Amino acid sequence: MIIISVTTTLADRSDRDRLAELLTASRVETLKEPGVVEYKITADFRDPRVLHSLEIYRDEAGLRAHAEAPHLRAVLAATSTMDIKMDATAWTGDTEPFDLSSFLV
């Protein structure tokens, strides 16, 4: 079961560049994880404060491993004091939704 996750993050202008740096560095490590198929980070062309990430995992185990990865935990710790708003949605590779709430803790 493939899991596709899309996260949109709105960052205060002063935090946006640092957030982009953190996510870009984390992307390098994320792509090394065995359960990861793809991980892309893009800037929104309409609003420079917005970043989008597309993540594709082979299965729930891959997503769970990513959620516990030290590099992701470091990003979450670093962003805990930033003025950001995140909206994440995930789907399985078929027509069923996937609940991400337990991963965004």
VEXFI-207721 format. One record per atom (N, C-alpha, C, O): x, y, z; residue in three letters; residue number from 0. Coordinates in steps of 0.05 Angstrom, whole numbers. Layout:
N
@x->X; y->Y; z->Z; sefi->Ala; kolza->NUM
...
REM end
This chain:
105
@x->17; y->-24; z->0; sefi->Met; kolza->0
@x->0; y->0; z->0; sefi->Met; kolza->0
@x->18; y->25; z->0; sefi->Met; kolza->0
@x->31; y->30; z->20; sefi->Met; kolza->0
@x->17; y->40; z->-21; sefi->Ile; kolza->1
@x->32; y->65; z->-23; sefi->Ile; kolza->1
@x->17; y->86; z->-7; sefi->Ile; kolza->1
@x->-8; y->87; z->-7; sefi->Ile; kolza->1
@x->31; y->104; z->7; sefi->Ile; kolza->2
@x->19; y->126; z->21; sefi->Ile; kolza->2
@x->31; y->152; z->9; sefi->Ile; kolza->2
@x->55; y->155; z->7; sefi->Ile; kolza->2
@x->13; y->170; z->1; sefi->Ile; kolza->3
@x->20; y->195; z->-10; sefi->Ile; kolza->3
@x->12; y->217; z->9; sefi->Ile; kolza->3
@x->-11; y->218; z->18; sefi->Ile; kolza->3
@x->31; y->234; z->17; sefi->Ser; kolza->4
@x->26; y->255; z->36; sefi->Ser; kolza->4
@x->33; y->282; z->23; sefi->Ser; kolza->4
@x->54; y->285; z->11; sefi->Ser; kolza->4
@x->15; y->302; z->27; sefi->Val; kolza->5
@x->21; y->329; z->17; sefi->Val; kolza->5
@x->18; y->347; z->41; sefi->Val; kolza->5
@x->-3; y->348; z->55; sefi->Val; kolza->5
@x->38; y->363; z->47; sefi->Thr; kolza->6
@x->37; y->382; z->68; sefi->Thr; kolza->6
@x->42; y->410; z->57; sefi->Thr; kolza->6
@x->60; y->415; z->42; sefi->Thr; kolza->6
@x->25; y->429; z->65; sefi->Thr; kolza->7
@x->28; y->457; z->58; sefi->Thr; kolza->7
@x->34; y->472; z->84; sefi->Thr; kolza->7
@x->20; y->469; z->104; sefi->Thr; kolza->7
@x->56; y->487; z->83; sefi->Thr; kolza->8
@x->65; y->502; z->107; sefi->Thr; kolza->8
@x->66; y->532; z->100; sefi->Thr; kolza->8
@x->79; y->540; z->81; sefi->Thr; kolza->8
@x->52; y->547; z->116; sefi->Leu; kolza->9
@x->53; y->576; z->114; sefi->Leu; kolza->9
@x->71; y->586; z->137; sefi->Leu; kolza->9
@x->66; y->581; z->160; sefi->Leu; kolza->9
@x->93; y->599; z->129; sefi->Ala; kolza->10
@x->112; y->609; z->148; sefi->Ala; kolza->10
@x->113; y->639; z->149; sefi->Ala; kolza->10
@x->111; y->652; z->128; sefi->Ala; kolza->10
@x->116; y->650; z->172; sefi->Asp; kolza->11
@x->121; y->678; z->175; sefi->Asp; kolza->11
@x->146; y->685; z->158; sefi->Asp; kolza->11
@x->164; y->668; z->156; sefi->Asp; kolza->11
@x->146; y->708; z->146; sefi->Arg; kolza->12
@x->168; y->715; z->127; sefi->Arg; kolza->12
@x->196; y->712; z->140; sefi->Arg; kolza->12
@x->215; y->704; z->127; sefi->Arg; kolza->12
@x->198; y->718; z->166; sefi->Ser; kolza->13
@x->224; y->716; z->179; sefi->Ser; kolza->13
@x->232; y->687; z->183; sefi->Ser; kolza->13
@x->256; y->682; z->187; sefi->Ser; kolza->13
@x->213; y->668; z->184; sefi->Asp; kolza->14
@x->219; y->640; z->188; sefi->Asp; kolza->14
@x->221; y->624; z->162; sefi->Asp; kolza->14
@x->231; y->601; z->163; sefi->Asp; kolza->14
@x->211; y->634; z->141; sefi->Arg; kolza->15
@x->208; y->618; z->116; sefi->Arg; kolza->15
@x->234; y->608; z->105; sefi->Arg; kolza->15
@x->236; y->584; z->98; sefi->Arg; kolza->15
@x->255; y->625; z->104; sefi->Asp; kolza->16
@x->280; y->616; z->93; sefi->Asp; kolza->16
@x->293; y->594; z->111; sefi->Asp; kolza->16
@x->305; y->575; z->101; sefi->Asp; kolza->16
@x->292; y->598; z->137; sefi->Arg; kolza->17
@x->303; y->578; z->155; sefi->Arg; kolza->17
@x->288; y->552; z->153; sefi->Arg; kolza->17
@x->300; y->530; z->153; sefi->Arg; kolza->17
@x->262; y->553; z->150; sefi->Leu; kolza->18
@x->246; y->529; z->147; sefi->Leu; kolza->18
@x->254; y->515; z->121; sefi->Leu; kolza->18
@x->257; y->490; z->121; sefi->Leu; kolza->18
@x->257; y->529; z->100; sefi->Ala; kolza->19
@x->266; y->517; z->74; sefi->Ala; kolza->19
@x->293; y->504; z->77; sefi->Ala; kolza->19
@x->297; y->482; z->66; sefi->Ala; kolza->19
@x->311; y->516; z->91; sefi->Glu; kolza->20
@x->338; y->503; z->96; sefi->Glu; kolza->20
@x->335; y->477; z->112; sefi->Glu; kolza->20
@x->347; y->457; z->104; sefi->Glu; kolza->20
@x->319; y->478; z->133; sefi->Leu; kolza->21
@x->315; y->454; z->149; sefi->Leu; kolza->21
@x->302; y->431; z->133; sefi->Leu; kolza->21
@x->311; y->408; z->134; sefi->Leu; kolza->21
@x->282; y->438; z->117; sefi->Leu; kolza->22
@x->268; y->417; z->101; sefi->Leu; kolza->22
@x->286; y->406; z->79; sefi->Leu; kolza->22
@x->286; y->382; z->74; sefi->Leu; kolza->22
@x->302; y->423; z->67; sefi->Thr; kolza->23
@x->320; y->414; z->46; sefi->Thr; kolza->23
@x->341; y->395; z->57; sefi->Thr; kolza->23
@x->347; y->375; z->45; sefi->Thr; kolza->23
@x->352; y->402; z->81; sefi->Ala; kolza->24
@x->372; y->384; z->93; sefi->Ala; kolza->24
@x->358; y->358; z->101; sefi->Ala; kolza->24
@x->370; y->336; z->98; sefi->Ala; kolza->24
@x->335; y->359; z->112; sefi->Ser; kolza->25
@x->320; y->335; z->120; sefi->Ser; kolza->25
@x->313; y->318; z->96; sefi->Ser; kolza->25
@x->313; y->293; z->98; sefi->Ser; kolza->25
@x->308; y->330; z->73; sefi->Arg; kolza->26
@x->302; y->315; z->49; sefi->Arg; kolza->26
@x->324; y->296; z->42; sefi->Arg; kolza->26
@x->319; y->273; z->34; sefi->Arg; kolza->26
@x->349; y->305; z->44; sefi->Val; kolza->27
@x->372; y->288; z->37; sefi->Val; kolza->27
@x->371; y->263; z->54; sefi->Val; kolza->27
@x->375; y->241; z->44; sefi->Val; kolza->27
@x->367; y->266; z->80; sefi->Glu; kolza->28
@x->366; y->243; z->98; sefi->Glu; kolza->28
@x->341; y->226; z->93; sefi->Glu; kolza->28
@x->342; y->201; z->94; sefi->Glu; kolza->28
@x->318; y->239; z->88; sefi->Thr; kolza->29
@x->293; y->224; z->83; sefi->Thr; kolza->29
@x->296; y->206; z->59; sefi->Thr; kolza->29
@x->286; y->183; z->60; sefi->Thr; kolza->29
@x->308; y->215; z->38; sefi->Leu; kolza->30
@x->311; y->198; z->14; sefi->Leu; kolza->30
@x->328; y->174; z->18; sefi->Leu; kolza->30
@x->327; y->155; z->2; sefi->Leu; kolza->30
@x->343; y->173; z->40; sefi->Lys; kolza->31
@x->360; y->150; z->47; sefi->Lys; kolza->31
@x->344; y->128; z->62; sefi->Lys; kolza->31
@x->353; y->105; z->64; sefi->Lys; kolza->31
@x->320; y->136; z->72; sefi->Glu; kolza->32
@x->304; y->117; z->87; sefi->Glu; kolza->32
@x->293; y->95; z->69; sefi->Glu; kolza->32
@x->284; y->101; z->47; sefi->Glu; kolza->32
@x->293; y->70; z->78; sefi->Pro; kolza->33
@x->284; y->48; z->61; sefi->Pro; kolza->33
@x->255; y->49; z->52; sefi->Pro; kolza->33
@x->248; y->38; z->31; sefi->Pro; kolza->33
@x->238; y->61; z->67; sefi->Gly; kolza->34
@x->209; y->61; z->60; sefi->Gly; kolza->34
@x->200; y->85; z->44; sefi->Gly; kolza->34
@x->177; y->88; z->38; sefi->Gly; kolza->34
@x->219; y->102; z->36; sefi->Val; kolza->35
@x->213; y->127; z->22; sefi->Val; kolza->35
@x->216; y->122; z->-8; sefi->Val; kolza->35
@x->236; y->113; z->-18; sefi->Val; kolza->35
@x->195; y->129; z->-23; sefi->Val; kolza->36
@x->196; y->128; z->-52; sefi->Val; kolza->36
@x->204; y->155; z->-63; sefi->Val; kolza->36
@x->220; y->157; z->-82; sefi->Val; kolza->36
@x->192; y->176; z->-53; sefi->Glu; kolza->37
@x->198; y->203; z->-63; sefi->Glu; kolza->37
@x->192; y->224; z->-41; sefi->Glu; kolza->37
@x->175; y->219; z->-23; sefi->Glu; kolza->37
@x->207; y->246; z->-42; sefi->Tyr; kolza->38
@x->203; y->268; z->-23; sefi->Tyr; kolza->38
@x->212; y->293; z->-37; sefi->Tyr; kolza->38
@x->235; y->297; z->-43; sefi->Tyr; kolza->38
@x->193; y->311; z->-43; sefi->Lys; kolza->39
@x->199; y->336; z->-57; sefi->Lys; kolza->39
@x->189; y->359; z->-40; sefi->Lys; kolza->39
@x->169; y->358; z->-27; sefi->Lys; kolza->39
@x->204; y->381; z->-42; sefi->Ile; kolza->40
@x->196; y->406; z->-29; sefi->Ile; kolza->40
@x->195; y->428; z->-50; sefi->Ile; kolza->40
@x->214; y->431; z->-66; sefi->Ile; kolza->40
@x->173; y->442; z->-51; sefi->Thr; kolza->41
@x->171; y->463; z->-71; sefi->Thr; kolza->41
@x->160; y->489; z->-58; sefi->Thr; kolza->41
@x->146; y->488; z->-38; sefi->Thr; kolza->41
@x->168; y->511; z->-70; sefi->Ala; kolza->42
@x->157; y->537; z->-61; sefi->Ala; kolza->42
@x->132; y->543; z->-78; sefi->Ala; kolza->42
@x->130; y->536; z->-101; sefi->Ala; kolza->42
@x->114; y->556; z->-65; sefi->Asp; kolza->43
@x->89; y->565; z->-79; sefi->Asp; kolza->43
@x->95; y->589; z->-96; sefi->Asp; kolza->43
@x->107; y->608; z->-86; sefi->Asp; kolza->43
@x->88; y->589; z->-121; sefi->Phe; kolza->44
@x->94; y->611; z->-138; sefi->Phe; kolza->44
@x->76; y->635; z->-133; sefi->Phe; kolza->44
@x->83; y->658; z->-142; sefi->Phe; kolza->44
@x->53; y->632; z->-120; sefi->Arg; kolza->45
@x->35; y->654; z->-114; sefi->Arg; kolza->45
@x->42; y->668; z->-88; sefi->Arg; kolza->45
@x->38; y->692; z->-85; sefi->Arg; kolza->45
@x->52; y->653; z->-68; sefi->Asp; kolza->46
@x->57; y->664; z->-42; sefi->Asp; kolza->46
@x->84; y->654; z->-32; sefi->Asp; kolza->46
@x->86; y->630; z->-25; sefi->Asp; kolza->46
@x->104; y->670; z->-31; sefi->Pro; kolza->47
@x->131; y->662; z->-24; sefi->Pro; kolza->47
@x->133; y->651; z->5; sefi->Pro; kolza->47
@x->154; y->639; z->12; sefi->Pro; kolza->47
@x->113; y->656; z->21; sefi->Arg; kolza->48
@x->114; y->646; z->49; sefi->Arg; kolza->48
@x->106; y->617; z->51; sefi->Arg; kolza->48
@x->108; y->604; z->72; sefi->Arg; kolza->48
@x->95; y->606; z->29; sefi->Val; kolza->49
@x->84; y->578; z->29; sefi->Val; kolza->49
@x->104; y->558; z->17; sefi->Val; kolza->49
@x->115; y->563; z->-5; sefi->Val; kolza->49
@x->108; y->536; z->31; sefi->Leu; kolza->50
@x->123; y->513; z->20; sefi->Leu; kolza->50
@x->105; y->489; z->19; sefi->Leu; kolza->50
@x->87; y->486; z->36; sefi->Leu; kolza->50
@x->109; y->472; z->-1; sefi->His; kolza->51
@x->93; y->448; z->-4; sefi->His; kolza->51
@x->113; y->424; z->-3; sefi->His; kolza->51
@x->135; y->426; z->-14; sefi->His; kolza->51
@x->105; y->403; z->9; sefi->Ser; kolza->52
@x->121; y->378; z->7; sefi->Ser; kolza->52
@x->103; y->356; z->-2; sefi->Ser; kolza->52
@x->80; y->353; z->6; sefi->Ser; kolza->52
@x->115; y->339; z->-19; sefi->Leu; kolza->53
@x->102; y->315; z->-29; sefi->Leu; kolza->53
@x->119; y->292; z->-20; sefi->Leu; kolza->53
@x->143; y->290; z->-26; sefi->Leu; kolza->53
@x->106; y->273; z->-5; sefi->Glu; kolza->54
@x->121; y->250; z->5; sefi->Glu; kolza->54
@x->106; y->225; z->-3; sefi->Glu; kolza->54
@x->82; y->223; z->-2; sefi->Glu; kolza->54
@x->121; y->205; z->-13; sefi->Ile; kolza->55
@x->110; y->180; z->-21; sefi->Ile; kolza->55
@x->125; y->158; z->-6; sefi->Ile; kolza->55
@x->149; y->156; z->-8; sefi->Ile; kolza->55
@x->110; y->141; z->8; sefi->Tyr; kolza->56
@x->121; y->119; z->24; sefi->Tyr; kolza->56
@x->111; y->93; z->13; sefi->Tyr; kolza->56
@x->89; y->91; z->3; sefi->Tyr; kolza->56
@x->128; y->72; z->15; sefi->Arg; kolza->57
@x->120; y->46; z->5; sefi->Arg; kolza->57
@x->96; y->34; z->21; sefi->Arg; kolza->57
@x->79; y->20; z->10; sefi->Arg; kolza->57
@x->95; y->41; z->47; sefi->Asp; kolza->58
@x->75; y->30; z->65; sefi->Asp; kolza->58
@x->74; y->46; z->91; sefi->Asp; kolza->58
@x->90; y->65; z->95; sefi->Asp; kolza->58
@x->56; y->38; z->109; sefi->Glu; kolza->59
@x->54; y->52; z->134; sefi->Glu; kolza->59
@x->79; y->49; z->151; sefi->Glu; kolza->59
@x->87; y->67; z->166; sefi->Glu; kolza->59
@x->93; y->27; z->149; sefi->Ala; kolza->60
@x->118; y->23; z->164; sefi->Ala; kolza->60
@x->139; y->43; z->156; sefi->Ala; kolza->60
@x->153; y->54; z->172; sefi->Ala; kolza->60
@x->140; y->49; z->130; sefi->Gly; kolza->61
@x->159; y->70; z->120; sefi->Gly; kolza->61
@x->152; y->97; z->131; sefi->Gly; kolza->61
@x->170; y->112; z->138; sefi->Gly; kolza->61
@x->126; y->104; z->132; sefi->Leu; kolza->62
@x->118; y->129; z->143; sefi->Leu; kolza->62
@x->124; y->131; z->173; sefi->Leu; kolza->62
@x->133; y->151; z->183; sefi->Leu; kolza->62
@x->118; y->109; z->187; sefi->Arg; kolza->63
@x->124; y->108; z->216; sefi->Arg; kolza->63
@x->154; y->111; z->221; sefi->Arg; kolza->63
@x->162; y->126; z->240; sefi->Arg; kolza->63
@x->170; y->98; z->205; sefi->Ala; kolza->64
@x->200; y->100; z->209; sefi->Ala; kolza->64
@x->208; y->129; z->204; sefi->Ala; kolza->64
@x->225; y->139; z->219; sefi->Ala; kolza->64
@x->197; y->142; z->184; sefi->His; kolza->65
@x->204; y->170; z->178; sefi->His; kolza->65
@x->195; y->188; z->202; sefi->His; kolza->65
@x->210; y->206; z->210; sefi->His; kolza->65
@x->172; y->183; z->213; sefi->Ala; kolza->66
@x->162; y->199; z->235; sefi->Ala; kolza->66
@x->180; y->198; z->259; sefi->Ala; kolza->66
@x->181; y->216; z->275; sefi->Ala; kolza->66
@x->194; y->176; z->262; sefi->Glu; kolza->67
@x->212; y->172; z->285; sefi->Glu; kolza->67
@x->241; y->178; z->279; sefi->Glu; kolza->67
@x->258; y->177; z->297; sefi->Glu; kolza->67
@x->247; y->185; z->254; sefi->Ala; kolza->68
@x->275; y->190; z->246; sefi->Ala; kolza->68
@x->287; y->214; z->261; sefi->Ala; kolza->68
@x->274; y->234; z->264; sefi->Ala; kolza->68
@x->312; y->211; z->270; sefi->Pro; kolza->69
@x->324; y->233; z->285; sefi->Pro; kolza->69
@x->325; y->260; z->270; sefi->Pro; kolza->69
@x->321; y->281; z->282; sefi->Pro; kolza->69
@x->330; y->259; z->244; sefi->His; kolza->70
@x->331; y->284; z->228; sefi->His; kolza->70
@x->304; y->298; z->227; sefi->His; kolza->70
@x->302; y->322; z->228; sefi->His; kolza->70
@x->282; y->282; z->226; sefi->Leu; kolza->71
@x->255; y->295; z->227; sefi->Leu; kolza->71
@x->249; y->306; z->254; sefi->Leu; kolza->71
@x->238; y->328; z->257; sefi->Leu; kolza->71
@x->256; y->291; z->275; sefi->Arg; kolza->72
@x->253; y->301; z->303; sefi->Arg; kolza->72
@x->268; y->327; z->307; sefi->Arg; kolza->72
@x->258; y->345; z->321; sefi->Arg; kolza->72
@x->292; y->329; z->295; sefi->Ala; kolza->73
@x->307; y->354; z->297; sefi->Ala; kolza->73
@x->293; y->377; z->283; sefi->Ala; kolza->73
@x->293; y->400; z->293; sefi->Ala; kolza->73
@x->281; y->372; z->260; sefi->Val; kolza->74
@x->266; y->393; z->245; sefi->Val; kolza->74
@x->242; y->401; z->262; sefi->Val; kolza->74
@x->237; y->425; z->265; sefi->Val; kolza->74
@x->228; y->382; z->273; sefi->Leu; kolza->75
@x->204; y->389; z->289; sefi->Leu; kolza->75
@x->212; y->405; z->314; sefi->Leu; kolza->75
@x->198; y->424; z->321; sefi->Leu; kolza->75
@x->234; y->399; z->326; sefi->Ala; kolza->76
@x->244; y->414; z->349; sefi->Ala; kolza->76
@x->252; y->442; z->341; sefi->Ala; kolza->76
@x->245; y->462; z->355; sefi->Ala; kolza->76
@x->265; y->445; z->319; sefi->Ala; kolza->77
@x->274; y->471; z->309; sefi->Ala; kolza->77
@x->251; y->489; z->301; sefi->Ala; kolza->77
@x->252; y->513; z->304; sefi->Ala; kolza->77
@x->230; y->476; z->290; sefi->Thr; kolza->78
@x->207; y->492; z->281; sefi->Thr; kolza->78
@x->186; y->498; z->303; sefi->Thr; kolza->78
@x->167; y->513; z->299; sefi->Thr; kolza->78
@x->190; y->486; z->326; sefi->Ser; kolza->79
@x->170; y->489; z->348; sefi->Ser; kolza->79
@x->167; y->518; z->357; sefi->Ser; kolza->79
@x->147; y->525; z->368; sefi->Ser; kolza->79
@x->188; y->534; z->353; sefi->Thr; kolza->80
@x->186; y->562; z->361; sefi->Thr; kolza->80
@x->181; y->581; z->338; sefi->Thr; kolza->80
@x->179; y->605; z->341; sefi->Thr; kolza->80
@x->178; y->570; z->314; sefi->Met; kolza->81
@x->172; y->586; z->290; sefi->Met; kolza->81
@x->142; y->592; z->288; sefi->Met; kolza->81
@x->125; y->577; z->298; sefi->Met; kolza->81
@x->137; y->614; z->274; sefi->Asp; kolza->82
@x->109; y->621; z->269; sefi->Asp; kolza->82
@x->101; y->608; z->242; sefi->Asp; kolza->82
@x->103; y->621; z->221; sefi->Asp; kolza->82
@x->93; y->583; z->244; sefi->Ile; kolza->83
@x->85; y->569; z->219; sefi->Ile; kolza->83
@x->58; y->555; z->224; sefi->Ile; kolza->83
@x->50; y->549; z->247; sefi->Ile; kolza->83
@x->44; y->551; z->202; sefi->Lys; kolza->84
@x->19; y->536; z->202; sefi->Lys; kolza->84
@x->21; y->514; z->182; sefi->Lys; kolza->84
@x->28; y->519; z->159; sefi->Lys; kolza->84
@x->16; y->489; z->190; sefi->Met; kolza->85
@x->18; y->466; z->172; sefi->Met; kolza->85
@x->-9; y->453; z->168; sefi->Met; kolza->85
@x->-26; y->451; z->186; sefi->Met; kolza->85
@x->-13; y->444; z->143; sefi->Asp; kolza->86
@x->-37; y->429; z->136; sefi->Asp; kolza->86
@x->-28; y->404; z->121; sefi->Asp; kolza->86
@x->-16; y->407; z->99; sefi->Asp; kolza->86
@x->-32; y->381; z->132; sefi->Ala; kolza->87
@x->-23; y->356; z->119; sefi->Ala; kolza->87
@x->-47; y->338; z->113; sefi->Ala; kolza->87
@x->-65; y->335; z->128; sefi->Ala; kolza->87
@x->-45; y->326; z->89; sefi->Thr; kolza->88
@x->-65; y->307; z->80; sefi->Thr; kolza->88
@x->-51; y->283; z->68; sefi->Thr; kolza->88
@x->-29; y->286; z->56; sefi->Thr; kolza->88
@x->-62; y->259; z->72; sefi->Ala; kolza->89
@x->-49; y->235; z->61; sefi->Ala; kolza->89
@x->-70; y->217; z->50; sefi->Ala; kolza->89
@x->-93; y->217; z->59; sefi->Ala; kolza->89
@x->-62; y->201; z->30; sefi->Trp; kolza->90
@x->-79; y->181; z->17; sefi->Trp; kolza->90
@x->-64; y->156; z->14; sefi->Trp; kolza->90
@x->-39; y->156; z->12; sefi->Trp; kolza->90
@x->-78; y->134; z->12; sefi->Thr; kolza->91
@x->-65; y->109; z->4; sefi->Thr; kolza->91
@x->-64; y->110; z->-26; sefi->Thr; kolza->91
@x->-76; y->128; z->-39; sefi->Thr; kolza->91
@x->-50; y->91; z->-38; sefi->Gly; kolza->92
@x->-47; y->91; z->-67; sefi->Gly; kolza->92
@x->-73; y->84; z->-82; sefi->Gly; kolza->92
@x->-74; y->84; z->-106; sefi->Gly; kolza->92
@x->-94; y->78; z->-66; sefi->Asp; kolza->93
@x->-120; y->73; z->-79; sefi->Asp; kolza->93
@x->-139; y->95; z->-71; sefi->Asp; kolza->93
@x->-131; y->118; z->-70; sefi->Asp; kolza->93
@x->-164; y->90; z->-67; sefi->Thr; kolza->94
@x->-183; y->111; z->-62; sefi->Thr; kolza->94
@x->-190; y->115; z->-32; sefi->Thr; kolza->94
@x->-208; y->130; z->-26; sefi->Thr; kolza->94
@x->-174; y->103; z->-14; sefi->Glu; kolza->95
@x->-180; y->106; z->14; sefi->Glu; kolza->95
@x->-163; y->129; z->26; sefi->Glu; kolza->95
@x->-139; y->131; z->20; sefi->Glu; kolza->95
@x->-175; y->146; z->43; sefi->Pro; kolza->96
@x->-159; y->167; z->57; sefi->Pro; kolza->96
@x->-142; y->154; z->78; sefi->Pro; kolza->96
@x->-147; y->131; z->86; sefi->Pro; kolza->96
@x->-122; y->168; z->87; sefi->Phe; kolza->97
@x->-103; y->158; z->107; sefi->Phe; kolza->97
@x->-101; y->180; z->129; sefi->Phe; kolza->97
@x->-96; y->203; z->123; sefi->Phe; kolza->97
@x->-106; y->172; z->154; sefi->Asp; kolza->98
@x->-105; y->191; z->176; sefi->Asp; kolza->98
@x->-77; y->196; z->185; sefi->Asp; kolza->98
@x->-63; y->178; z->195; sefi->Asp; kolza->98
@x->-68; y->221; z->182; sefi->Leu; kolza->99
@x->-40; y->229; z->190; sefi->Leu; kolza->99
@x->-39; y->239; z->218; sefi->Leu; kolza->99
@x->-17; y->245; z->227; sefi->Leu; kolza->99
@x->-60; y->242; z->232; sefi->Ser; kolza->100
@x->-60; y->256; z->258; sefi->Ser; kolza->100
@x->-40; y->244; z->278; sefi->Ser; kolza->100
@x->-28; y->259; z->293; sefi->Ser; kolza->100
@x->-37; y->219; z->278; sefi->Ser; kolza->101
@x->-18; y->207; z->298; sefi->Ser; kolza->101
@x->11; y->211; z->290; sefi->Ser; kolza->101
@x->29; y->207; z->306; sefi->Ser; kolza->101
@x->16; y->220; z->266; sefi->Phe; kolza->102
@x->44; y->224; z->257; sefi->Phe; kolza->102
@x->53; y->253; z->261; sefi->Phe; kolza->102
@x->77; y->259; z->261; sefi->Phe; kolza->102
@x->34; y->271; z->266; sefi->Leu; kolza->103
@x->41; y->299; z->268; sefi->Leu; kolza->103
@x->42; y->308; z->297; sefi->Leu; kolza->103
@x->33; y->330; z->304; sefi->Leu; kolza->103
@x->52; y->292; z->314; sefi->Val; kolza->104
@x->53; y->298; z->343; sefi->Val; kolza->104
@x->81; y->308; z->350; sefi->Val; kolza->104
@x->86; y->314; z->373; sefi->Val; kolza->104
REM end
